[in-house]
Amino acid sequence: MQENQLYRKIITYLNSLPCVEDSDFTNLFSGRKSNEINLILDANQKIVDNFLSARVTWINEKDEKTGLKLFVLKIRRNDKRRILRPYLQHVHAKFDEIEQRREEVRLFVNINDELYGNRRWISVPFTHPATFDTMVIEQDLKNKIKADLETFLKSKQHYNRIGRIWKRNYLLHGPSGTGKSTFIAAMANFLNYDVYNIDLSKVSKESDLKVLLLQSTSKSLIVIEDLDNYLCNKSATLSLSAILNFMDGIFSCCGDERIMIFTMNSKDQIDLTVLRPGRIDHHIHFPLCDFNAFKSLASSHLGLKDHELFPQVEENFQTGSVLSPAEISEIMISNRSSPSRALKLVISTHQSNSKLVRLTTSDKIETIENSNEVNVAPKHPLWLNKSRSVRPVEEPGESGMYPQGLIKSKSVRPMVESGDSGTFGKEAVSELRKFYGLIRIKSSRKKSFDLDA
């Protein structure tokens, strides 16, 4: 069931009224800050408000049949036609003001517990400190992303004019530890948007995915992490069609000013229908750490602009990037009291990982070469490459496969092509016998090898 956004706006508005403090009783809750106290309405509590010299009464009740909470609004009959519509518009406007002043960003996660009834989300304060200024990415890319987001915030009329949903889809792809999740946190703090993190393993059917979208709010980030792992999982409960409909189907229009973010370790094996324009508006690659990213980390973590070990570090990075920013960051945090030790540990770790990568690569190449040697079929005799060709002739018998894909039940008959004066002689027949004799010898060796094994 979709959450009633008007109920959410009304309760936010009523909790902000000064008359709540004058009530005979109310609920007290601690806020985000240690010295902050929030007043929350209690069940069956009455709140009296005044608007345009008219008295307005709100009663907080609970439906006995459904168990749902509700508000009852009471207005005098003489004032109803005059103030009802302007008063509700006033509630909307006050809610928007409160939301703009609200500094707290919340993180929502989806649930499938029956104890929560129709609720599909639970939330906690989102306190991640990441910003674009602390992100270790190229400055040009950082500026482009910030400009793109700022343009998006001002584009409501443009999207309406061209008939498009006011949303934007991002794909973040790259190895683990390269900063994709930190980027999401920085984007949430930059936009002051709530984050809705969808765990697809808790979604059993497509209708549940649609309900999650319906119960999310505008001005939010909808995040699905490690989408490539889910799409490659044969036991996944959701079909590719369900994922595609979620990304840009008709239900994606339920709510404005949303940004959808999908993360992948690699997009190489992903169906192109997932990555096409419209479903993904912006692709951002997060690579392994290079020397420029290393210098940014050294500056922020160790306070180093330069060091005598920097040339050696740069020389190591020239052989290729094998460490993620998260790995280097952890080394620097653990050794922040000794920058020289941290740099030496980065150099040694990079060298050992480089050797491991080379060994792994050489093993893969050797495996491929051995596989090719096993699968390489014997070459045709020289006479097959000359002016004579072969034609299979069907004969009754057992089916099987000869080298080069010839079927066993077919014999090979040499044909004399036009313009060739040569004919088959003893040399050709002898060469043919040697050819098939060689095959029999190899087959017998293979069988003996299997028996010995």
JOPE-V102507 format. One record per helix or strand of 2 or more residues. SS is the DSSP state (H for helix, E for strand). FROM is the first residue (numbers start at 0). LEN is the number of residues. If there is no record, write none. Layout:
SS&FROM&LEN + SS&FROM&LEN
This chain:
H&4&11 + H&17&3 + E&26&4 + E&36&4 + E&45&6 + E&53&9 + E&68&7 + H&76&25 + E&104&6 + H&113&3 + E&120&6 + H&138&15 + H&155&7 + E&166&7 + H&179&12 + E&193&4 + H&199&3 + H&205&9 + E&219&5 + H&226&5 + H&239&9 + H&249&4 + E&257&7 + H&271&4 + E&281&4 + H&290&12 + H&309&9 + H&324&10 + H&338&37 + H&381&4 + E&387&7 + H&402&3 + E&409&7 + H&425&27
